Amino acid sequence: MCNSKLHKFLEGLPKVELHLHIEGTLLPELLFKLAATNKIELPKSDPAFASPEALQARYDRFTSLSDFLHYYYIGMSVLLTEADFTFLAYEYFTRAHADKCVHAEIFFDPQAHTTRGVAYDTVVKGIAEAQRKAKEDFGITSKLIMCFLRDMAVASANDHFTLAENHSYFADGTIAGIGLDSAEVGFPPELFRDVYAQAKEAGVHRTAHAGEEGGPDYLSGALDNLQVERIDHGVRLAEDPELMKRVAQEGKLLTLCPISNVKLQVVKAVSELPIRKFLDAGVQICFNSDDPAYFGGYLLDNFCAVEEAFGLSIEEWKGSAQAAVRGSWADEERKEEILSQIDAYVTNYN
């Protein structure tokens, strides 16, 4: 619980999450349980895998994005069956519902699964079943975003795009959009220009991680070469005032992940993030949990961390909540519903 006077307000505020990796919601306890069930041997040479507690303690000591990714990929190796993916995703939705999340757009990394022999279909169907159950049980609507791992061959991204097309996952709405994640530096956006052009032509939504490790050139690269509709992370946008002005004018949303940025040492503290600078420049921002099982903070935790560091006003929180809705890929009717919920909540709170 945060110590700010707006904690009660933040608790009840209807929320939209747009930057969440489903594989990043795998808690150590579930990881060990699935490893035993699926007979997956965890690395004996690494003392972090001695117990769920030891692994949790190691998660508290990430030194960089690459250090985190090492554990992230080992972790997801325990996910094998459709039921595993359903259970994982449903656990996330249950937790998100407790944080008053009403709509979520979740990333998944198909290449990390297909390269170890898990069928593409297994992953998608498993997550889709959890989405169906979450809507039925909690009223949470959601969209699925297929991410390409930027440190894998571009041909692999193309292959997975084709796989999704062949399964009619774009056509039937199972997958709403594409994203780009994993190690950033050395893998500029322009490498993926062709597959993003294909997506745009097919009417598929587009986002990309940019400006987390990489500088402002990675951000302009994502805007110009990938024609993205929003930007994931984007904290280094603050280093380029002209580009910041452009992002504000174009109304491109940044999906910020404050606790993640501290855990991966992008900044030393949430208070170092350029949140006030973005707000003053008119840049649209929203707050998200990224990989909550690894970074120890879910949606409300991130809202609280921002409030404690910056003391935003109720109007600023309302603006950010609205920006998340407008920047989402929910249909227009659903957007209007959520905007009305936010409006009513703020009015009643005041």
C-alpha positions in Angstrom: 0.0 0.0 0.0 1.4 3.4 -0.9 1.5 6.3 1.6 -0.1 8.9 -0.7 -3.4 10.5 0.2 -4.7 9.3 -3.2 -4.2 5.6 -2.5 -8.0 5.0 -2.1 -8.6 6.8 -5.3 -6.0 4.9 -7.2 -7.3 1.6 -5.8 -10.7 2.1 -7.2 -9.8 3.8 -10.5 -10.9 1.6 -13.5 -7.6 0.7 -15.2 -6.4 -0.4 -18.6 -3.1 -2.4 -19.0 -1.3 -2.2 -22.3 2.2 -3.4 -21.6 2.2 -6.8 -20.1 4.2 -9.9 -21.1 2.2 -13.0 -20.2 5.3 -15.0 -19.8 6.4 -12.4 -17.3 3.6 -13.2 -14.9 5.1 -16.6 -14.1 5.7 -16.6 -10.3 8.5 -18.8 -8.9 6.1 -21.0 -7.1 4.1 -21.8 -10.3 7.4 -22.1 -12.2 8.6 -24.9 -9.8 5.2 -26.6 -9.8 5.1 -26.7 -13.7 8.7 -27.8 -13.9 7.8 -30.8 -11.7 4.6 -31.6 -13.5 6.2 -31.3 -17.0 9.5 -33.0 -15.9 11.6 -30.0 -16.9 15.0 -29.9 -15.2 15.9 -26.5 -13.9 19.6 -25.4 -13.9 21.3 -27.2 -11.0 24.5 -25.1 -11.3 22.6 -21.9 -10.5 21.8 -21.5 -6.8 18.9 -19.3 -7.7 17.0 -22.5 -8.7 17.4 -24.2 -5.3 13.9 -23.1 -4.3 11.1 -20.7 -5.2 12.4 -18.4 -2.4 15.9 -18.4 -3.7 14.6 -17.6 -7.2 12.5 -14.7 -5.9 15.5 -13.3 -4.1 17.5 -13.5 -7.3 14.7 -11.6 -9.1 15.3 -8.7 -6.7 18.9 -8.4 -7.9 18.6 -7.9 -11.7 21.5 -5.9 -13.0 20.3 -5.2 -16.5 17.8 -6.1 -19.2 20.0 -9.0 -20.4 20.3 -10.4 -16.9 16.5 -10.4 -16.6 16.1 -12.0 -20.0 18.4 -14.9 -19.0 15.9 -15.8 -16.2 12.9 -15.0 -18.3 13.7 -17.5 -21.0 14.6 -20.2 -18.5 11.4 -19.6 -16.7 9.1 -20.0 -19.7 10.7 -23.3 -20.5 8.3 -24.9 -18.0 5.3 -23.9 -20.1 4.4 -26.8 -22.4 0.7 -27.5 -22.7 -2.4 -25.5 -23.7 -3.6 -25.9 -20.0 -0.3 -24.4 -18.8 -0.9 -21.2 -20.8 -4.5 -21.0 -19.8 -3.6 -21.4 -16.1 -0.8 -18.8 -16.4 -3.0 -16.2 -18.2 -6.0 -16.8 -16.0 -3.9 -16.2 -12.9 -2.8 -12.9 -14.4 -6.4 -11.8 -15.1 -7.5 -12.8 -11.6 -4.7 -10.5 -10.2 -5.5 -7.7 -12.7 -9.2 -7.8 -11.7 -8.2 -7.3 -8.1 -6.4 -4.1 -9.2 -9.6 -2.9 -11.0 -8.2 -3.6 -14.5 -11.1 -3.7 -16.9 -9.2 -4.1 -20.2 -5.8 -5.7 -20.9 -3.7 -6.1 -24.0 -1.2 -8.8 -23.5 2.1 -9.7 -25.3 3.2 -13.2 -25.9 6.5 -14.4 -27.4 5.7 -17.3 -29.8 9.3 -17.7 -31.0 10.5 -18.5 -27.5 8.0 -21.4 -27.5 8.2 -22.7 -31.0 12.0 -22.9 -30.9 11.7 -25.4 -28.1 9.1 -27.5 -29.8 5.8 -26.1 -28.4 3.3 -25.6 -31.2 2.2 -22.0 -32.1 -1.4 -23.2 -31.8 -0.9 -24.5 -28.3 0.2 -21.1 -27.0 -2.5 -19.1 -28.7 -5.4 -21.4 -27.9 -4.2 -21.7 -24.3 -4.1 -17.9 -23.8 -7.4 -17.4 -25.7 -9.2 -19.8 -23.4 -8.1 -17.7 -20.4 -9.2 -14.5 -22.1 -12.7 -16.1 -22.7 -12.9 -17.2 -19.0 -11.7 -13.8 -17.7 -14.4 -12.0 -19.7 -17.0 -14.4 -18.4 -15.9 -14.3 -14.8 -14.6 -10.8 -14.3 -15.9 -8.8 -17.3 -12.3 -8.0 -18.3 -12.0 -7.5 -22.1 -8.6 -8.2 -23.6 -6.5 -8.3 -26.8 -3.6 -10.5 -27.7 -0.4 -9.0 -29.2 2.2 -11.3 -30.9 5.7 -10.0 -30.2 8.8 -10.7 -32.3 12.1 -11.2 -30.5 14.4 -8.6 -32.0 17.6 -10.6 -31.2 16.3 -13.5 -33.3 16.6 -13.7 -37.1 14.3 -11.4 -39.0 13.2 -14.4 -41.1 11.8 -16.0 -37.9 9.6 -12.9 -37.4 8.4 -13.2 -41.0 7.7 -16.9 -40.5 5.6 -16.3 -37.4 3.6 -13.6 -39.0 2.8 -16.0 -41.8 1.9 -18.7 -39.2 -0.6 -16.3 -37.7 -2.0 -15.4 -41.1 -2.3 -19.1 -42.0 -4.3 -19.8 -38.8 -6.5 -16.8 -39.6 -5.6 -15.4 -36.2 -5.5 -11.8 -37.5 -8.7 -12.2 -39.7 -10.8 -13.6 -36.8 -9.5 -11.2 -34.2 -7.7 -13.8 -32.1 -4.5 -11.7 -32.4 -5.0 -7.9 -32.6 -1.5 -6.7 -33.3 2.2 -7.2 -33.4 5.0 -5.9 -31.1 8.8 -6.0 -30.9 10.6 -6.9 -27.7 13.7 -8.5 -26.1 17.3 -7.1 -26.2 17.1 -3.6 -27.8 20.6 -2.3 -28.5 22.1 -3.6 -31.7 18.7 -4.6 -33.1 17.2 -1.4 -34.5 13.6 -1.2 -35.6 14.4 -0.8 -39.3 15.4 -4.5 -39.4 11.7 -5.3 -39.1 10.4 -2.8 -41.6 9.1 -5.4 -44.0 7.0 -7.5 -41.6 5.6 -4.3 -40.1 4.6 -3.0 -43.6 2.9 -6.4 -44.2 1.0 -6.0 -40.9 -0.1 -2.4 -41.8 -1.3 -3.6 -45.2 -3.3 -6.4 -43.5 -4.9 -3.9 -41.1 -3.0 -5.4 -38.1 -2.2 -3.0 -35.1 1.4 -2.2 -34.5 3.5 -1.3 -31.4 7.2 -1.8 -30.5 9.5 -1.5 -27.5 11.7 1.5 -28.1 13.8 3.9 -26.0 14.2 1.7 -23.0 17.9 0.8 -23.6 18.2 2.3 -27.0 18.4 6.1 -27.6 16.0 8.4 -29.3 17.1 7.1 -32.7 15.3 3.8 -31.8 12.2 5.8 -31.1 12.2 7.7 -34.4 13.1 4.4 -36.1 10.0 2.8 -34.7 7.8 5.7 -35.8 9.3 6.1 -39.3 10.2 2.5 -40.2 7.6 0.5 -38.4 4.7 3.0 -38.5 3.8 2.1 -34.9 0.5 3.3 -33.3 2.0 3.5 -29.8 5.4 3.0 -28.2 6.3 0.6 -25.4 8.6 2.2 -22.7 10.0 5.2 -24.6 11.6 6.8 -21.5 14.5 8.1 -23.5 12.2 10.2 -25.6 12.9 13.0 -23.0 16.5 13.3 -24.4 15.2 14.7 -27.8 12.8 17.7 -27.3 12.0 17.9 -31.0 11.0 14.2 -31.2 9.0 14.7 -27.9 7.1 17.5 -29.6 6.4 15.3 -32.6 5.2 12.4 -30.4 2.9 14.8 -28.5 1.5 16.3 -31.8 0.9 12.9 -33.3 -0.9 11.7 -30.1 1.3 8.6 -29.8 0.8 6.9 -26.5 3.9 5.8 -24.4 3.2 2.6 -22.3 5.5 3.3 -19.4 6.6 0.6 -16.9 8.0 2.5 -13.8 8.9 -0.4 -11.5 10.4 -2.3 -14.4 12.7 0.7 -15.2 14.0 0.7 -11.7 14.4 -3.1 -11.4 16.4 -3.2 -14.7 18.4 -0.1 -13.7 17.2 2.1 -16.5 16.9 4.6 -13.7 17.8 4.4 -10.0 14.4 5.5 -8.7 10.9 6.1 -10.1 11.4 9.8 -9.3 14.2 10.0 -12.0 11.7 9.0 -14.8 10.7 12.0 -17.1 7.0 11.7 -16.2 6.6 15.3 -15.3 8.5 16.3 -18.5 6.1 14.2 -20.6 3.0 15.6 -19.0 4.2 19.1 -19.4 5.0 18.5 -23.1 1.5 17.0 -23.7 2.9 13.5 -24.4 0.2 10.8 -23.8 1.4 8.3 -21.1 -0.1 5.4 -19.2 1.4 3.1 -16.5 1.8 -0.7 -16.7 3.5 -3.7 -15.0 5.6 -5.2 -17.8 6.7 -8.5 -16.1 5.2 -8.3 -12.7 6.3 -11.7 -11.4 9.9 -10.8 -12.1 9.8 -7.1 -11.0 7.5 -7.5 -7.9 4.9 -4.9 -8.9 1.5 -5.2 -10.5 -0.7 -2.5 -12.0 -1.8 -0.8 -8.8 1.8 -1.0 -7.4 3.0 0.9 -10.4 0.3 3.6 -10.0 1.3 3.9 -6.3 5.0 4.2 -7.2 4.3 7.0 -9.6 2.0 8.9 -7.1 4.6 8.6 -4.3 7.3 10.0 -6.6 5.4 12.7 -8.4 2.2 13.5 -6.5 0.0 13.7 -9.6 -3.4 15.3 -9.3 -6.7 13.5 -9.7 -7.1 15.3 -13.1 -3.7 14.0 -14.2 -4.6 10.5 -13.2 -7.9 10.8 -15.0 -6.0 12.0 -18.1 -3.6 9.1 -18.0 -6.5 6.6 -17.5 -8.3 8.1 -20.5 -5.1 8.1 -22.6 -4.8 4.3 -22.0 -8.3 3.7 -23.1 -8.0 5.9 -26.3 -4.6 4.3 -27.1 -6.0 0.8 -26.7 -7.2 -1.4 -29.5 -10.6 -2.1 -27.9 -13.5 -1.5 -30.2 -15.1 2.0 -30.1 -18.1 0.8 -28.1 -15.9 -0.7 -25.4 -13.7 2.4 -25.3 -16.8 4.5 -24.7 -18.0 2.2 -21.9 -14.6 2.4 -20.1 -14.4 6.1 -20.5 -17.8 6.5 -19.0 -16.8 4.3 -16.1 -13.7 6.5 -15.4 -15.8 9.6 -15.7 -18.4 8.3 -13.2 -15.7 7.1 -10.8 -13.9 10.4 -10.7 -17.1 12.4 -10.4 -18.3 10.2 -7.5 -14.9 10.3 -5.8 -14.8 14.1 -6.0 
